[in-house]
Amino acid sequence: RDDLPITVFDVCPTLAEIIAEIRIAVMRDKARLVIVDYIQIVDGEKKDGREREVAEIGRSLKLLAQNLQITIIGLTQVNDDGLVRESRALKQHCDQMLQIFVNPDDDTIRRVRIQKNRGGKRYVSCDFKFIGENFSFVEKGEVDDTPPEDPKRKAKRLRSRSPALKSP
């Protein structure tokens, strides 16, 4: 569509350069959505280790999005356990976190799951069929895979509620 221009900046090695390019795209092109692919390859200000540097990159992008009133999607790698690589702070800074899983029985199926949703539902999933020839997805439908709450944790949570919130 002509009303949805796409601009690709493929040479932005530093956080400062990415922020400058985003500001230009917002002012010149009225950009409302920015995708950073991917956060772990961005060079930030050198901190006391890579974890803090990546955390600062995530924090800076969140503040920029709030300041410019735009949406920034930051892609990130996860380790084998599904945890964000190099900085847990990225998950803390984000408002929503979606994770994409490959179906082990059928590698053409991808499950997108809401892992974090500040102010909304979590653990809602939707399956998509991945069409590799043209790198597109077709929605297959929503899947309810909310993890069951651990009975001990639920009991502890209910005991810790204030008396005004307890049901009679």
matplotlib code that plots the C-alpha trace (Angstrom):
import matplotlib.pyplot as plt

x = [0.0, 1.2, 0.0, 2.3, 5.8, 8.6, 12.1, 15.0, 18.0, 20.5, 23.6, 23.0, 25.6, 25.1, 22.2, 22.8, 22.6, 19.4, 17.8, 18.8, 17.4, 14.1, 13.7, 14.2, 11.8, 9.1, 9.6, 10.1, 8.0, 5.5, 6.6, 4.4, 6.1, 9.7, 11.2, 14.7, 16.2, 17.7, 18.6, 21.6, 23.6, 23.2, 26.2, 25.3, 27.3, 29.9, 28.7, 29.9, 29.3, 27.2, 24.1, 23.9, 24.6, 21.8, 19.5, 20.3, 19.5, 16.1, 15.4, 16.5, 14.2, 11.3, 11.8, 12.1, 8.9, 7.1, 8.6, 7.7, 4.4, 5.3, 5.5, 8.9, 9.2, 12.5, 13.4, 15.6, 17.2, 16.2, 18.2, 17.2, 15.1, 13.1, 14.7, 16.0, 19.7, 22.2, 19.7, 16.6, 16.0, 14.6, 11.6, 11.2, 11.2, 8.8, 5.1, 4.4, 6.5, 5.6, 7.5, 7.5, 7.8, 8.3, 6.1, 8.5, 6.1, 5.5, 8.1, 5.6, 3.6, 4.6, 2.9, 3.0, 2.4, 1.9, 4.5, 4.0, 1.2, 1.2, -2.5, -3.8, -4.1, -1.0, -0.4, -2.8, -1.4, -2.3, -1.0, 0.2, 1.2, 4.5, 4.9, 8.6, 8.5, 7.3, 8.1, 4.4, 2.1, -1.5, -3.5, -4.7, -6.5, -6.3, -5.1, -5.8, -2.6, -2.7, -0.4, -2.3, -1.6, 0.5, -2.0, 0.6, 1.2, -2.6, -3.2, -0.4, -1.8, -5.3, -4.0, -2.0, -5.0, -6.3, -9.5, -11.5, -10.7, -11.5, -14.8, -17.3]
y = [0.0, 3.5, 4.9, 2.6, 3.5, 1.3, 2.6, 0.2, 1.5, -1.4, 0.4, 1.8, 0.2, 2.4, 3.4, 7.1, 6.6, 4.5, 7.1, 9.9, 7.9, 7.2, 10.9, 11.8, 9.1, 10.4, 14.1, 13.6, 10.5, 10.6, 7.1, 5.6, 2.1, 1.2, -2.3, -2.8, -6.0, -7.0, -5.4, -7.5, -6.3, -2.6, -1.0, 1.1, 3.2, 0.9, 0.1, -2.3, -5.3, -6.3, -7.0, -3.5, -2.1, -4.1, -3.1, 0.6, 0.1, -1.3, 1.5, 4.2, 2.8, 2.6, 6.3, 7.3, 5.6, 7.3, 10.7, 10.4, 8.6, 5.8, 2.0, 0.5, -3.3, -4.6, -8.0, -10.0, -13.4, -15.9, -18.8, -22.5, -21.9, -19.1, -16.3, -13.1, -13.3, -10.9, -8.9, -9.8, -6.0, -6.0, -8.0, -5.6, -2.5, -3.8, -3.4, -6.5, -9.5, -12.0, -15.2, -17.3, -21.0, -23.5, -26.6, -29.6, -31.9, -29.5, -26.8, -24.9, -24.0, -21.1, -20.3, -16.7, -16.4, -13.4, -13.8, -10.4, -7.9, -4.9, -4.3, -7.2, -10.9, -13.1, -16.6, -16.3, -17.9, -18.0, -20.5, -19.4, -21.4, -20.2, -20.0, -19.9, -19.2, -15.6, -15.3, -14.8, -16.2, -17.3, -17.3, -20.7, -19.6, -18.7, -21.4, -21.3, -22.5, -20.6, -22.4, -23.8, -22.0, -24.0, -25.0, -24.0, -20.6, -20.0, -20.9, -18.5, -15.8, -16.2, -16.2, -13.0, -10.9, -8.3, -9.2, -6.5, -8.3, -11.9, -13.4, -14.2]
z = [0.0, -0.9, 2.4, 4.4, 3.3, 4.6, 5.1, 6.0, 7.8, 7.5, 8.7, 12.1, 14.4, 17.4, 19.6, 19.0, 15.2, 15.5, 17.7, 15.2, 12.3, 14.2, 15.0, 11.3, 10.2, 12.6, 11.6, 7.9, 7.1, 10.0, 11.0, 13.7, 13.9, 14.1, 14.2, 15.6, 14.3, 16.7, 20.0, 20.8, 17.8, 18.6, 20.1, 23.1, 25.5, 27.1, 30.6, 33.3, 31.1, 28.1, 30.2, 31.4, 28.0, 26.5, 29.3, 28.6, 24.9, 25.8, 28.3, 25.8, 23.1, 25.5, 26.6, 22.9, 22.0, 24.9, 24.0, 20.3, 20.9, 18.5, 18.7, 18.7, 18.3, 19.5, 18.3, 20.6, 20.8, 23.5, 24.9, 24.8, 28.0, 26.3, 28.4, 26.8, 26.0, 27.5, 29.6, 31.6, 31.9, 28.3, 29.5, 32.4, 30.2, 27.5, 27.7, 25.7, 24.9, 22.2, 21.7, 18.5, 18.8, 16.0, 16.2, 16.6, 14.7, 11.8, 11.1, 8.9, 12.0, 14.3, 17.6, 18.7, 22.4, 24.6, 27.4, 28.9, 28.4, 30.8, 31.4, 29.3, 29.0, 29.0, 27.7, 24.8, 21.7, 18.0, 15.5, 12.0, 9.0, 7.7, 3.9, 3.3, -0.4, 0.2, 3.9, 5.0, 7.6, 7.5, 10.7, 11.8, 15.0, 18.7, 21.1, 24.8, 26.5, 29.7, 32.1, 35.1, 38.4, 40.8, 43.7, 46.4, 44.8, 44.4, 48.1, 49.2, 46.9, 48.4, 52.0, 51.3, 50.1, 52.4, 54.3, 52.3, 49.0, 50.3, 49.2, 52.0]

ax = plt.figure().add_subplot(projection="3d")
ax.plot(x, y, z, "-o")
ax.set_aspect("equal")
plt.show()
